[in-house]
Amino acid sequence: QVQLVESGGGLVQAGGSLRLSCATSGRTFSNYAMGWFRQAPEKEREVVAAISRSGGSRFYKDSVKGRFTISRDNAKDTVYLQMNSLKPEDTAVYYCAAGPGPYTVAINYASAYNYWGQGTQVTVSS
């Protein structure tokens, strides 16, 4: 089992920044690909960003490219999502997820992830 705990969400004005963290425990962190997903009210969960086990490969949803950065610290068993230039449409509950995968591949679909955090709310006001 892998436990994931997100933090760093909150209320921010449009154009502002937030940094989400996801601390993991239970298994060897470097054995897992990591992803950030989000779900807005009445919408389906969607991938925001993903990072390979090595940290060398990343995926970003088109609408967040150039604004969001995913990173991981295998020494701290933590994955981060730096979110800049936030927009009201970024408002959602953000979830981190962990799943097995190839060492160098960032996985961008939810079914590949078998461990999920409880989510953290991000609200961007206009």
C-alpha positions as CSV (number, residue, x, y, z in Angstrom):
1,Q,0.0,0.0,0.0
2,V,1.0,3.6,-0.7
3,Q,-0.4,6.4,1.3
4,L,-0.6,9.9,-0.3
5,V,-1.4,13.1,1.5
6,E,-1.8,16.3,-0.5
7,S,-1.3,19.8,0.9
8,G,-1.0,23.4,-0.4
9,G,-4.4,24.1,-1.8
10,G,-6.4,27.2,-1.0
11,L,-8.0,30.3,-2.3
12,V,-6.0,32.6,-4.7
13,Q,-6.8,35.4,-7.0
14,A,-6.4,35.0,-10.8
15,G,-2.8,35.4,-11.8
16,G,-1.5,34.1,-8.4
17,S,0.4,31.0,-7.6
18,L,0.1,27.9,-5.4
19,R,2.4,25.0,-4.8
20,L,0.8,21.6,-4.1
21,S,2.8,18.9,-2.3
22,C,2.0,15.2,-2.1
23,A,3.8,13.3,0.6
24,T,3.9,9.5,0.2
25,S,4.7,6.6,2.5
26,G,4.4,2.9,2.6
27,R,6.4,1.8,-0.4
28,T,9.6,2.8,-2.3
29,F,8.6,6.1,-3.8
30,S,11.0,5.8,-6.8
31,N,9.2,2.6,-7.9
32,Y,6.1,4.7,-8.8
33,A,5.1,7.0,-11.6
34,M,3.3,10.0,-10.2
35,G,0.5,12.2,-11.5
36,W,-1.7,15.1,-10.6
37,F,-5.3,15.1,-11.6
38,R,-8.2,17.5,-10.9
39,Q,-11.9,17.3,-10.8
40,A,-14.2,20.3,-11.1
41,P,-17.9,20.2,-10.1
42,E,-20.0,18.2,-12.5
43,K,-16.9,17.4,-14.7
44,E,-14.9,14.3,-15.1
45,R,-11.5,13.8,-13.4
46,E,-8.7,14.9,-15.8
47,V,-5.0,14.6,-15.8
48,V,-3.1,17.8,-15.2
49,A,0.5,16.6,-15.1
50,A,2.5,13.4,-14.8
51,I,6.1,12.5,-14.1
52,S,8.1,9.4,-14.7
53,R,9.8,7.4,-12.0
54,S,13.1,8.8,-13.1
55,G,11.8,12.4,-13.0
56,G,13.2,12.9,-16.5
57,S,9.9,12.6,-18.4
58,R,6.9,14.9,-17.9
59,F,3.5,15.3,-19.3
60,Y,1.2,18.3,-19.1
61,K,-2.4,19.0,-20.1
62,D,-2.3,21.5,-22.9
63,S,-4.1,24.2,-21.0
64,V,-1.5,24.2,-18.2
65,K,1.6,24.1,-20.3
66,G,3.9,26.9,-19.5
67,R,2.1,27.7,-16.2
68,F,2.4,24.4,-14.2
69,T,5.5,22.4,-13.3
70,I,5.5,19.0,-11.9
71,S,8.6,17.7,-10.0
72,R,9.5,15.0,-7.6
73,D,12.1,14.6,-4.8
74,N,12.8,10.9,-4.5
75,A,14.8,11.6,-1.3
76,K,11.8,13.1,0.3
77,D,9.2,10.8,-1.2
78,T,7.3,13.8,-2.4
79,V,5.8,15.1,-5.6
80,Y,5.1,18.8,-6.2
81,L,2.9,20.8,-8.6
82,Q,3.9,24.4,-8.9
83,M,1.0,26.4,-10.4
84,N,1.6,29.9,-11.7
85,S,-0.7,32.3,-13.5
86,L,-3.7,30.6,-12.1
87,K,-7.0,31.1,-13.9
88,P,-10.6,30.6,-12.6
89,E,-10.9,27.6,-14.8
90,D,-8.2,25.9,-12.8
91,T,-10.6,25.7,-9.8
92,A,-11.0,22.1,-8.8
93,V,-10.1,19.4,-6.3
94,Y,-6.6,18.3,-7.1
95,Y,-5.5,14.7,-6.5
96,C,-2.1,13.1,-6.6
97,A,-1.8,9.5,-7.7
98,A,0.9,6.8,-7.8
99,G,1.2,3.8,-10.0
100,P,3.7,1.3,-11.3
101,G,5.2,2.2,-14.7
102,P,8.3,2.2,-16.8
103,Y,11.3,4.1,-15.4
104,T,11.3,6.7,-18.1
105,V,7.6,7.2,-19.0
106,A,5.2,9.8,-17.7
107,I,1.7,8.2,-17.6
108,N,-1.2,10.4,-18.5
109,Y,-4.2,8.2,-17.9
110,A,-6.0,7.6,-14.7
111,S,-6.5,3.8,-15.0
112,A,-2.7,3.3,-14.7
113,Y,-2.7,4.7,-11.2
114,N,-3.8,2.5,-8.3
115,Y,-3.1,4.8,-5.3
116,W,-4.8,8.1,-4.8
117,G,-4.7,10.9,-2.2
118,Q,-7.8,12.5,-0.6
119,G,-7.6,15.7,-2.7
120,T,-7.0,19.3,-1.9
121,Q,-9.2,22.2,-3.0
122,V,-7.9,24.9,-5.3
123,T,-10.1,27.9,-5.8
124,V,-9.1,30.7,-8.1
125,S,-11.2,33.9,-7.9
126,S,-11.6,36.3,-10.8
